[in-house]
Amino acid sequence: MPLVAAAVCPHPPLLVPEVAGAAAPELDDLRAAADAAVARLLAAGPEVLLLVGAGPGTERLGTADYGSLRPFGLDRFVRLWKVNCSGVDALPLSLTIGAWLVNRSGTELPRRAWTVAADATPAEAVELGATLVPDGDPRCALLVLGDGSACRGVKAPGYDDPRAEAYDEGVAAALAKADADALRGLDPVLSAELTVAGRAAWQVLAGAVGAAGGDWRGELGYHRAPYGVAYFVANWERV
């Protein structure tokens, strides 16, 4: 099957050093882990990059579409790929940061992007993943953007929730083991209560890998919760 590799990265705007300002060094390790995950994704030899992240609805975006960092204090647009044709300001935060990571790598590979509705059911997300890479497509690599719970401590955006740590540990284990079944089983209600931004996108990954078939191995490159939000970086590759 044409899906050759996948990677998972978070999408906090503070990944962009100019947005983080003086606090940028606090996420140097996360930034380095994300860069390494994208580099490993490219090392698998794809011909096309697919980006998936949560958004207000489920749709395919244009290759020249872009996102803005203005809501985070930086007057900058981040384009998905082509710069020689018109596009619209359509990338949600997840794909804006994803495009920033890919652009940062220096690759010239073509790229496509989909949003999955943040409230998509697990079945809907898995179905999207299963149809991302049609038969006959070139070799593709999938970059999935998503954050974990935002309830890790009293200073977290979603305040403290005692269920958050166990939830995040379960996601980390699933990513480390390339356990698509565990990702499919994530509860959308609990995920919403814990302000998880990556649940639907991770289930798209599960659907894509399931449709691709074969055996996969996972490696977790980062799992911490700075600022009370859980961030994961992982790579999945064919065995």
Stockholm file with secondary structure:
# STOCKHOLM 1.0

chainA/1-239         MPLVAAAVCPHPPLLVPEVAGAAAPELDDLRAAADAAVARLLAAGPEVLLLVGAGPGTERLGTADYGSLRPFGLDRFVRLWKVNCSGVDALPLSLTIGAWLVNRSGTELPRRAWTVAADATPAEAVELGATLVPDGDPRCALLVLGDGSACRGVKAPGYDDPRAEAYDEGVAAALAKADADALRGLDPVLSAELTVAGRAAWQVLAGAVGAAGGDWRGELGYHRAPYGVAYFVANWERV
#=GR chainA/1-239 SS CCEEEEEEECCCGGGSHHHHGGGGGGGHHHHHHHHHHHHHHHHTCCSEEEEEEEESSCEEECTTCEEECGGGTCCCEEESSCSSSCCCBCCCHHHHHHHHHHHHHTCCCCEEEEEEETTCCHHHHHHHHHHSSCTTCCCEEEEEECCCCSCSSTTSTTCCCTTHHHHHHHHHHHHHHTCHHHHHTCCHHHHHHTTCSSHHHHHHHHHHHHHHCSCEEEEEEEEECGGGCCEEEEEEEEC
#=GC SS_cons         CCEEEEEEECCCGGGSHHHHGGGGGGGHHHHHHHHHHHHHHHHTCCSEEEEEEEESSCEEECTTCEEECGGGTCCCEEESSCSSSCCCBCCCHHHHHHHHHHHHHTCCCCEEEEEEETTCCHHHHHHHHHHSSCTTCCCEEEEEECCCCSCSSTTSTTCCCTTHHHHHHHHHHHHHHTCHHHHHTCCHHHHHHTTCSSHHHHHHHHHHHHHHCSCEEEEEEEEECGGGCCEEEEEEEEC
//
